[in-house]
Amino acid sequence: MKLDRAGLPFITGALVPAAALVLARRWGWAVPFAAAAGALAFFFRDPDRVTPEGDDLVVSPADGEVVVAGEPDPAAVPPGSWLQVSIFLSPLDVHVNRIPFTGRVTRVAYTPGQFLPAYRGEAASQNERNEIWIERDGVTVVARQVVGILARRLVCRTHAGAEVAAGERFGVMKFGSRMDVFVPPDSTLGVAVGDRVRAGETILARLAPRPEGV
């Protein structure tokens, strides 16, 4: 099983005492540490995904449950006009994040904040978060990593100026969190509240056709 490298210090931190206790024949004491290592390996798993092809597609950047699909929260929306899809990740979901839209990263903006439960609406505007703006042919899509009450660390491995492709891995959120995606208001959403989505595979939206030469 492939693991995201961000999890290696946590997994190793549990495996080392487990191994030491086994060598010391402290079997009962070793079990909780071994179980913790297994749980951490499960959390940081990084499965391969097959991304659908299409220049008009916006794919999910995260696994989880859709909690917003449609009009954006006025308190949390970036400047401009958008439709919003928000995804809540439980600790059981894959937390590796993927690029939602092929293009060029024009902005990566980190904002410190609180650690409210990620499923609450105000988490999008009050919690610690990181926004990735991606543009192609005059169209912009924004993906926002948001920490939760358990997730207190965001990892983002892309930067302004990077050329990215939909489905590429770009980061990870540690221990329960939320992902907000903002697409142009003339897009057609492909998900509804309550749907389960998979990073890099589920189509969140289709962009509207653009006139020739635009």
Secondary structure, 3 states (H helix, E strand, C coil): CCECHHHHHHHHHHHHHHHHHHHCCCHHHHHHHHHHHHHHHHHCECCCCCCCCCCCEEECCCCEEEEEEECCCCCCCCCCCCEEEEEEECCCCCCEEECCCCEEEEEEEEECCECCCCCCCCHHHHECEEEEEEEECCEEEEEEEEECCCCCCEEECCCCCCEECCCCEEEEECCCEEEEEEECCCCEECCCCCCEECCCCCEEEECCCCCCCC
